[in-house]
Amino acid sequence: MTDTLTNPGVAGPSASDDDAQRGSDIYIDAPGTTLTDTWKNAGPGIAAAMTGIGASHIMHGPTAGAQFGYALLWIVPVAYILKYCCFEFAHRYTMVKGETIMNAYARLGKWPFWYLGFQSLANTFGIAGRALGCGAMLWAAFPIMPLEAWSMLVLLVTIAILWLGKYSVFEGIVKVAIIVFALSSFVAFALQAPPAADYLSRLLPTLPPAGAMILFGSMFGYFPTTTEVSAMQSNWAVDKKSGMVYVKEMRAKGYKVEVHPDYMKNSMTLYRRDMNVSYIVAALTGMVFVIVGAVVLNPIGLVPEGREMGVTIARIYTDTFGAWVFPIIIAGGIAALFSTVFTYFDGQARVFEECCVRLKTDWDKPTTRKLINRGFQVLWVIGGAAVMFGMPKPIVVVQAASILALIFSPIIYWMTIKAVTDGFETPEEREHMPGKFMLGLAWTGTIGLAIVSIYVLIAMAIA
């Protein structure tokens, strides 16, 4: 007897594993590719975009526009283009191989896990900066307690939601608030937009102006997000049972699995839509933040910094729409930055957990994994608190974290390319190998980020 199933990670009619147990054969149907199917299946790409839309867009974008006008605008599209393949390849790997990309890193030896583990700990600066940014937004709306207290509350609420498993309830509200925030950004841009000639000419790469080196490196580090998110995106795709993940899961349970001829074709279509739509919207939003910051904040000499960051960024909108829009913008900013804190807490803890159990295989047990995961999150709260109280300036902390992210990025990118080029071995897998253009773009991104890293470090050392 053969049961027809649909991957629970994709839209469409489905049967349970109990149904499958009535027979030894399973036939997995192809997912639909309508707009409804696309929305239901969106997930890992949106989650990856959410990790960046907070710190990079809300903090670096307006700061760049306020300080240097349109001079750094070109970095946003260039950074998106250079890093695209890092995220696309990680997601592709999981779709085709049916496993996390961490398995591919393991084939390179133990060192990738030491590298990623150290990077996870170094990213304490990043989580502190994001929490401070969210705290600054909260303080702007409710200045009833210090910025640092609000920021600590953000970290504690994040852990509470993760540990209680209540994020599914909160997720819908956060997504709606982010959509409102993004739409407000586009409307603000439409109402304040300067002549296109003023900024389109600044899309050609140029050397950064004097005094912009730290922000220059920070923007390359955090736009569209940090490269370690590629591993997080892969892990989220595993959780969603995307592509071959579900097929391998059923085969591991002892079933003989057959799939619809269009199963992988349609699954790949859905993943590309999830990845590309999220990526394009995030890129356009990032450019809007720089442009509107240049139009509204630069002429009055107002730069987002310190505990006034939230109020300053809100000026972009209150100067456009009036004071009535302040609570809407603050709510959207809080949602965007909180989603960044949350997705990083979840994704980075999983990466660190995976690094630990692969370095010490005796720890690869459910109970030990849970202890490592939660222990890392507690460590982040403690370390984040030390950073927040020691350096209570959101923009400064995030810029420091961004430079670190930039330095780590070329190696992570290279490992991701190797995962695809060396990991796709069977004829079926090699059908989904990236083309020559994509591989060329990936190597361009890796080498480009390495050159930018070296340039920033030398320039900072000389200065």
C-alpha positions as CSV (number, residue, x, y, z in Angstrom):
1,M,0.0,0.0,0.0
2,T,1.2,3.5,-0.9
3,D,0.2,6.6,1.1
4,T,0.3,10.0,-0.5
5,L,1.8,12.7,1.7
6,T,2.6,16.3,1.4
7,N,5.6,17.7,3.1
8,P,4.2,19.4,6.3
9,G,6.7,22.2,5.7
10,V,5.0,23.2,2.5
11,A,1.4,24.2,1.7
12,G,-1.1,21.6,0.5
13,P,-3.1,18.7,1.7
14,S,-1.2,16.4,4.1
15,A,-1.4,13.1,5.9
16,S,0.1,12.4,9.2
17,D,3.0,10.0,9.9
18,D,0.4,7.7,11.6
19,D,-1.3,7.4,8.2
20,A,2.0,6.6,6.6
21,Q,2.6,3.7,9.0
22,R,-0.3,1.9,7.4
23,G,1.9,1.0,4.5
24,S,5.7,0.7,3.8
25,D,5.6,3.0,0.7
26,I,5.1,6.8,0.8
27,Y,4.4,9.0,-2.2
28,I,5.2,12.7,-1.5
29,D,3.2,15.1,-3.6
30,A,4.6,18.3,-5.1
31,P,3.8,21.6,-3.3
32,G,1.7,24.2,-5.0
33,T,3.3,27.4,-6.2
34,T,0.4,29.9,-6.1
35,L,0.7,33.2,-4.2
36,T,-1.1,31.6,-1.2
37,D,1.4,28.7,-1.3
38,T,4.3,31.1,-1.5
39,W,3.1,33.1,1.5
40,K,2.5,30.0,3.6
41,N,5.9,28.6,2.8
42,A,7.8,31.8,3.4
43,G,10.0,31.4,6.4
44,P,13.8,31.0,6.4
45,G,14.3,33.9,4.0
46,I,12.1,36.2,5.9
47,A,13.7,35.2,9.2
48,A,17.2,35.9,7.7
49,A,16.0,39.3,6.5
50,M,14.6,40.0,10.0
51,T,18.0,39.6,11.5
52,G,19.3,42.6,9.5
53,I,16.3,44.9,9.1
54,G,16.7,46.1,12.7
55,A,20.3,47.0,13.3
56,S,21.6,47.7,9.8
57,H,18.5,49.5,8.5
58,I,17.2,51.4,11.6
59,M,20.6,52.2,13.1
60,H,23.3,52.3,10.3
61,G,21.1,53.7,7.5
62,P,19.9,56.9,9.2
63,T,23.3,57.4,10.7
64,A,25.0,57.2,7.3
65,G,22.5,59.6,5.8
66,A,22.6,62.1,8.7
67,Q,26.4,62.2,8.8
68,F,27.4,61.9,5.2
69,G,24.4,62.5,3.0
70,Y,24.3,60.2,0.0
71,A,28.1,59.5,0.1
72,L,27.6,56.0,1.5
73,L,24.4,55.1,-0.2
74,W,26.2,52.9,-2.8
75,I,27.3,50.5,0.0
76,V,23.7,49.1,0.5
77,P,23.1,47.7,-3.0
78,V,26.8,46.6,-3.3
79,A,26.7,44.8,0.0
80,Y,23.5,43.0,-0.9
81,I,24.9,41.9,-4.2
82,L,28.2,40.7,-2.7
83,K,26.6,38.7,0.0
84,Y,23.6,37.3,-1.9
85,C,25.2,33.9,-2.7
86,C,26.3,33.3,0.8
87,F,22.7,33.1,2.0
88,E,21.3,31.6,-1.2
89,F,23.9,28.8,-1.3
90,A,23.3,27.9,2.4
91,H,19.5,27.6,1.8
92,R,20.1,25.8,-1.5
93,Y,22.4,23.3,0.2
94,T,19.7,22.3,2.8
95,M,17.0,22.1,0.1
96,V,19.1,19.7,-2.0
97,K,21.0,17.7,0.6
98,G,18.2,17.6,3.2
99,E,20.5,18.5,6.0
100,T,22.0,21.5,7.8
101,I,25.0,23.1,6.2
102,M,26.9,22.5,9.4
103,N,27.3,18.9,8.1
104,A,29.2,20.3,5.1
105,Y,31.4,22.4,7.4
106,A,32.3,19.2,9.3
107,R,33.9,17.8,6.2
108,L,36.5,20.5,6.4
109,G,37.6,19.4,9.8
110,K,37.1,20.6,13.4
111,W,38.4,24.2,12.8
112,P,35.2,25.6,11.3
113,F,33.4,24.9,14.6
114,W,36.1,26.6,16.7
115,Y,35.9,29.5,14.3
116,L,32.1,29.7,14.4
117,G,32.0,29.1,18.2
118,F,34.4,32.0,18.8
119,Q,32.4,34.2,16.4
120,S,29.3,33.3,18.4
121,L,30.9,34.5,21.6
122,A,32.3,37.7,19.9
123,N,28.8,38.4,18.7
124,T,27.9,39.4,22.3
125,F,28.7,42.9,21.2
126,G,26.1,42.5,18.4
127,I,23.3,41.3,20.6
128,A,24.1,44.1,23.1
129,G,23.9,46.7,20.4
130,R,20.6,45.4,19.1
131,A,19.1,45.3,22.6
132,L,20.3,48.8,23.2
133,G,18.7,49.9,20.0
134,C,15.4,48.3,20.9
135,G,15.8,49.8,24.4
136,A,16.4,53.3,22.9
137,M,13.1,53.0,21.0
138,L,11.3,51.9,24.2
139,W,12.9,54.7,26.2
140,A,11.8,57.2,23.5
141,A,8.2,56.1,24.1
142,F,8.3,55.5,27.8
143,P,11.2,57.3,29.6
144,I,10.1,55.9,32.9
145,M,13.3,53.9,33.5
146,P,16.9,54.1,32.2
147,L,17.9,53.0,28.7
148,E,20.0,50.1,30.1
149,A,17.0,48.8,32.1
150,W,14.8,48.8,29.0
151,S,17.6,47.0,27.1
152,M,18.0,44.3,29.8
153,L,14.2,43.8,29.8
154,V,14.4,43.2,26.0
155,L,17.0,40.4,26.6
156,L,15.0,38.8,29.5
157,V,11.7,38.9,27.5
158,T,13.4,37.3,24.6
159,I,14.7,34.4,26.7
160,A,11.2,34.0,28.4
161,I,9.5,33.8,25.0
162,L,12.1,31.3,23.7
163,W,12.0,29.1,26.8
164,L,8.2,29.1,27.1
165,G,7.8,28.5,23.4
166,K,5.3,31.4,23.1
167,Y,6.8,33.0,20.0
168,S,4.2,31.7,17.7
169,V,1.6,33.8,19.5
170,F,3.8,36.9,19.3
171,E,5.0,36.4,15.8
172,G,1.9,37.7,14.0
173,I,1.8,40.9,15.9
174,V,5.5,41.6,15.3
175,K,5.2,40.9,11.5
176,V,2.3,43.3,11.3
177,A,4.2,46.0,13.1
178,I,7.3,45.5,10.8
179,I,5.1,45.8,7.7
180,V,3.6,49.0,9.1
181,F,7.2,50.3,9.8
182,A,8.4,49.3,6.3
183,L,5.4,50.9,4.6
184,S,5.9,54.1,6.7
185,S,9.5,54.2,5.5
186,F,8.4,54.0,1.8
187,V,5.7,56.6,2.3
188,A,8.1,58.9,4.1
189,F,10.5,58.5,1.2
190,A,7.8,59.2,-1.3
191,L,6.8,62.4,0.5
192,Q,10.4,63.6,1.2
193,A,12.1,62.1,-1.9
194,P,14.6,64.5,-3.5
195,P,15.1,64.5,-7.3
196,A,16.3,61.1,-8.4
197,A,19.4,62.6,-9.9
198,D,20.6,63.7,-6.4
199,Y,21.1,60.1,-5.2
200,L,21.2,57.8,-8.3
201,S,24.6,59.2,-9.2
202,R,25.8,58.1,-5.7
203,L,25.2,54.5,-6.5
204,L,28.6,54.2,-8.1
205,P,31.2,53.0,-5.6
206,T,33.6,55.7,-4.3
207,L,36.1,55.9,-1.5
208,P,34.5,56.8,1.9
209,P,34.8,60.5,2.9
210,A,37.0,61.5,5.8
211,G,35.8,60.3,9.1
212,A,33.5,57.7,7.6
213,M,35.8,54.6,7.8
214,I,34.1,53.0,10.9
215,L,30.7,53.5,9.4
216,F,31.9,52.3,6.0
217,G,33.1,49.0,7.5
218,S,30.0,48.7,9.7
219,M,27.7,49.0,6.8
220,F,29.5,46.3,4.9
221,G,29.5,44.1,8.0
222,Y,25.8,44.4,8.7
223,F,24.1,45.0,5.4
224,P,22.0,43.0,4.5
225,T,22.9,41.0,7.7
226,T,25.9,39.1,9.0
227,T,27.2,36.1,7.0
228,E,26.8,33.7,9.9
229,V,23.1,34.1,9.4
230,S,23.6,31.8,6.4
231,A,24.0,28.8,8.8
232,M,21.0,30.0,10.8
233,Q,19.0,30.2,7.6
234,S,20.0,26.6,6.8
235,N,18.9,25.5,10.3
236,W,15.6,27.2,9.9
237,A,15.1,25.4,6.6
238,V,15.7,22.1,8.3
239,D,13.1,23.0,10.9
240,K,10.6,23.8,8.2
241,K,11.4,20.4,6.5
242,S,12.1,22.1,3.2
243,G,12.9,20.2,0.1
244,M,14.8,17.0,0.7
245,V,14.8,17.4,4.5
246,Y,11.4,15.8,4.8
247,V,12.2,13.1,2.2
248,K,15.3,12.1,4.2
249,E,13.4,12.1,7.4
250,M,10.8,9.7,6.1
251,R,13.5,7.4,4.6
252,A,15.3,7.5,8.0
253,K,12.2,6.1,9.5
254,G,12.4,3.1,7.2
255,Y,9.9,4.0,4.6
256,K,10.4,3.6,0.8
257,V,9.8,7.1,-0.5
258,E,8.8,8.2,-3.9
259,V,8.3,11.9,-4.8
260,H,6.3,13.7,-7.5
261,P,8.4,14.5,-10.5
262,D,7.9,18.2,-9.8
263,Y,8.5,18.0,-6.0
264,M,12.0,19.5,-6.1
265,K,11.3,21.8,-8.9
266,N,8.3,23.4,-7.0
267,S,10.2,23.3,-3.7
268,M,13.1,25.2,-5.2
269,T,10.7,27.7,-6.7
270,L,9.2,28.4,-3.3
271,Y,12.6,28.8,-1.6
272,R,13.8,31.2,-4.3
273,R,10.7,33.3,-3.8
274,D,11.1,33.3,-0.1
275,M,14.7,34.3,-0.4
276,N,14.5,36.8,-3.3
277,V,11.4,38.7,-2.3
278,S,12.6,39.2,1.3
279,Y,16.1,40.2,0.0
280,I,14.8,42.8,-2.5
281,V,12.3,44.4,0.0
282,A,15.1,44.6,2.6
283,A,17.5,46.1,0.1
284,L,15.1,48.8,-1.0
285,T,14.2,49.6,2.6
286,G,17.9,49.9,3.6
287,M,18.4,52.4,0.7
288,V,15.3,54.3,1.8
289,F,16.7,54.7,5.4
290,V,19.9,56.2,4.1
291,I,18.2,58.6,1.6
292,V,15.5,59.8,4.1
293,G,18.2,60.2,6.8
294,A,20.1,62.4,4.3
295,V,17.0,64.5,3.5
296,V,15.6,65.0,7.0
297,L,18.5,64.7,9.4
298,N,21.5,65.8,7.5
299,P,20.3,69.4,6.8
300,I,19.7,70.0,10.6
301,G,22.9,68.3,11.7
302,L,21.1,65.7,13.8
303,V,22.8,62.3,14.1
304,P,21.3,59.2,15.9
305,E,23.4,58.4,18.9
306,G,23.2,57.7,22.6
307,R,19.9,57.2,24.4
308,E,18.3,59.8,22.1
309,M,18.7,57.5,19.1
310,G,15.0,56.4,19.1
311,V,13.8,60.0,19.3
312,T,16.2,61.1,16.5
313,I,15.2,58.4,14.1
314,A,11.5,59.1,14.8
315,R,12.2,62.7,13.6
316,I,12.4,61.2,10.1
317,Y,8.7,60.5,10.3
318,T,7.4,63.1,12.6
319,D,8.9,65.8,10.4
320,T,7.1,64.2,7.5
321,F,3.7,63.2,8.9
322,G,3.4,65.2,12.2
323,A,3.7,64.2,15.8
324,W,0.7,61.9,15.6
325,V,2.7,59.3,13.8
326,F,5.3,59.0,16.6
327,P,3.7,56.0,18.5
328,I,3.2,54.1,15.2
329,I,6.9,54.5,14.2
330,I,8.2,53.8,17.6
331,A,6.0,50.6,17.8
332,G,7.3,49.5,14.4
333,G,10.9,50.3,15.4
334,I,10.6,48.3,18.6
335,A,9.1,45.4,16.6
336,A,11.8,45.4,14.0
337,L,14.7,45.6,16.5
338,F,13.1,43.1,18.9
339,S,12.6,40.6,16.0
340,T,16.3,41.1,15.3
341,V,17.2,40.3,18.9
342,F,14.9,37.3,19.0
343,T,16.0,35.7,15.7
344,Y,19.7,36.2,16.6
345,F,19.1,34.7,20.1
346,D,17.5,31.7,18.5
347,G,19.7,31.2,15.5
348,Q,23.1,32.0,17.1
349,A,22.4,29.7,20.1
350,R,21.7,26.9,17.6
351,V,24.9,27.5,15.8
352,F,26.9,27.5,19.0
353,E,25.1,24.3,20.2
354,E,26.0,22.6,17.0
355,C,29.6,23.7,17.2
356,C,29.9,22.3,20.7
357,V,28.4,18.8,20.0
358,R,30.5,18.5,16.9
359,L,33.7,19.3,18.8
360,K,32.8,17.0,21.6
361,T,30.5,14.2,20.3
362,D,29.7,12.9,23.8
363,W,27.6,16.0,24.2
364,D,25.3,15.1,21.3
365,K,22.4,14.2,23.5
366,P,19.0,16.0,23.7
367,T,19.5,17.0,27.4
368,T,23.0,18.2,26.8
369,R,22.1,20.1,23.7
370,K,19.3,21.9,25.6
371,L,21.7,22.9,28.4
372,I,24.3,24.2,25.9
373,N,21.6,26.2,24.0
374,R,20.2,27.8,27.1
375,G,23.5,28.2,28.7
376,F,24.7,30.2,25.7
377,Q,21.7,32.4,25.9
378,V,22.3,33.1,29.6
379,L,25.9,33.9,28.8
380,W,24.7,36.3,26.2
381,V,22.5,38.0,28.7
382,I,25.3,38.4,31.2
383,G,27.9,39.5,28.6
384,G,25.3,41.7,26.9
385,A,24.6,43.4,30.2
386,A,28.3,44.0,30.8
387,V,28.6,45.6,27.3
388,M,25.4,47.7,27.7
389,F,26.3,49.1,31.1
390,G,29.9,49.6,30.1
391,M,29.2,51.1,26.6
392,P,25.6,52.5,26.8
393,K,25.7,54.0,23.3
394,P,23.7,51.8,20.8
395,I,25.3,53.1,17.6
396,V,28.8,52.7,19.0
397,V,28.3,49.2,20.2
398,V,26.6,48.1,17.0
399,Q,29.4,49.6,14.9
400,A,32.0,47.7,16.9
401,A,30.0,44.5,16.3
402,S,29.6,45.3,12.6
403,I,33.4,45.6,12.1
404,L,33.8,42.2,13.8
405,A,31.1,40.7,11.5
406,L,32.9,42.1,8.5
407,I,36.2,40.5,9.5
408,F,34.6,37.1,10.0
409,S,32.6,37.2,6.7
410,P,35.1,36.0,4.1
411,I,35.9,32.7,5.8
412,I,32.2,31.9,6.4
413,Y,31.5,32.8,2.8
414,W,34.2,30.5,1.5
415,M,33.0,27.6,3.7
416,T,29.5,28.1,2.2
417,I,30.8,27.9,-1.4
418,K,32.7,24.8,-0.6
419,A,29.6,23.2,0.9
420,V,27.8,23.4,-2.4
421,T,30.7,22.8,-4.9
422,D,32.0,19.8,-2.9
423,G,28.7,18.6,-1.4
424,F,26.6,18.1,-4.5
425,E,27.8,14.7,-5.6
426,T,25.0,12.6,-7.1
427,P,23.5,13.4,-10.6
428,E,20.3,14.5,-8.9
429,E,22.1,16.9,-6.6
430,R,24.2,18.3,-9.4
431,E,21.1,19.2,-11.3
432,H,20.7,22.0,-8.7
433,M,24.3,23.2,-8.8
434,P,24.6,27.0,-9.1
435,G,25.5,28.1,-12.6
436,K,28.8,29.8,-13.7
437,F,27.4,33.3,-13.1
438,M,26.3,32.5,-9.6
439,L,29.6,30.8,-8.7
440,G,31.4,33.8,-10.2
441,L,29.3,36.2,-8.1
442,A,30.0,34.1,-5.0
443,W,33.7,34.2,-5.4
444,T,33.5,37.9,-6.2
445,G,31.6,38.4,-2.9
446,T,34.2,36.4,-0.9
447,I,37.2,38.2,-2.4
448,G,35.4,41.6,-2.3
449,L,34.6,41.3,1.4
450,A,38.2,40.2,2.1
451,I,39.5,43.3,0.4
452,V,37.1,45.6,2.2
453,S,38.1,44.0,5.5
454,I,41.8,44.5,4.9
455,Y,41.2,48.1,3.7
456,V,39.1,49.0,6.8
457,L,41.7,47.4,9.2
458,I,44.6,49.2,7.5
459,A,42.8,52.6,7.4
460,M,41.7,52.3,11.0
461,A,45.3,51.4,12.1
462,I,46.7,54.4,10.2
463,A,44.1,56.7,11.7
